[in-house]
Amino acid sequence: MYGYEITQKVKDLTAGKIQLTEGALYPTLHALEADGILTTETEYIGKRVRKYYSLSSEGNKVSDEKVNEFADFINTMKFLLDIKTGIA
Amino acid sequence: MYTLSDTQIDFILDDIRRNGVELEDLQLNLLDHICCIIEQNLEDNGDFEQFYFSTRKMFYRHHLKEIEEETISLMTYKNYYMMKKIMMISGVVSVALMTMGIVLKFLHWPGAAVGIVLGVGVISLIFLPLLFLLKIKEQNQLKDKALTGLGTLSAICLTLGVLFKVMHWPGANMLSIIALAFLMCLYLPVYFFSGIRNPDTKTNTIVNSVLIITACGLILTLVRSPQGTRILEAQITSDYIMKDDLLKTEIALSRNNSLSDSVAVVAAGKKVFDLCEKMKEEIIQIETGKKTIDPNFNSEEQMIGITDFHQVVTDNPTAKSTYDALMNAVDDYNNKYANAGSSVHRLVLETANDRDFKSYDALTRIVMVQMFLLQNQRR
């Protein structure tokens, strides 16, 4: 996916609740690419160059780890907040 | 859907460049992104320029360059958390190594130097530089960054200076002087006067300044003043003259005694005695520039310095070969005298490797060897 496509996809999937800003998206994409987590392909459209980002094999592993970590965090928070609600 | 012309695309790319985005990759990404937004959202007959500028505004808070700064910062500090972790680990490791080294040093057990060198090395070359890098990331003003840099540099020089001093490595005094000069003359005044103006940092600044002055003061109390060194050197030199006078009396006394030793022992003894004289002459020559010490040395500044004997023999190959020859002659003498009875003094000469063995210690030891030698002959 290319940058603009990513922002639109996130917007659609979250029904507009999460809107990625360009100021956050591109620095992150460049850093992830430098880390070897993302691989890129470029397509020339007239005078424009479009860069498609995809997860590298290492990126897949990292992504799985991070998703699991996040799910774990959500579960913990849920548990924590349930108890809080219980007390209240 | 709006269709962009090549001129409009060039216009956007130029504008991105003009606004300080220099990374080509980022320029092209932003260009495609903006083009997509315009194509998707601008009516066919819409105002391109107005729409472009309002779109561009959504990309930043103050200026477009922010995206590039954030990109560079993310790429430079992608290891921010790793750096923090390494800093913590290096801190703990260095403290553990240093504690181990100091305990071993007090107990006079082997391995002390390894612990101290590694401990101080890790804190000076890993912990402090990482602390500096992480600290300046939190600071916005160039003045604060420069101050942190100066503080770190002084701290590194100070820790290395103390390490070099303990290990008897050259350059220790230079490092310590640079560290203390930086700390007291540059860092402290700037830190104090900039910190005291801000009510939030006033108390902390005063407390930290007092701590820095106290630490530097304590270090300086351990330093011998040039005047102190002069007094100590004068004492050492007059001590040596007195010992040499004692030796001269002993020599005069032995001349009146007939020698009871075998020819071989006498020859071995004479060799030791002559090499002792030669060695003393060489040490005095190195220390004072003259072959003998004038009894009025004080006025002529002709004094024996506080030099490591190890350094003397390392820097002077002649002195080293004389000392080696002397050690061999002493061994030879001791072997020849081995069966002569218990009343005979064994001659003992220190090897030059001990770092605390100074050149005046060597002189004293040589005079003692000569005295014992003469006493053995008078037995």
Interface residues (C-beta under 8 A of the other chain):
Chain A: Y2 G3 Y4 T21 E22 G23 A24 Y26 P27 T28 L29 H30 A31 A34 D35 I45 G46 K47 R48 V49 R50 K51
Chain B: D6 I9 D10 L13 L23 D25 L26 L28 N29 L30 L31 D32 H33 C35 C36 I37 M58 F59 Y60 R61 E66 I67 E70 T71 S73 L74 M75 K78
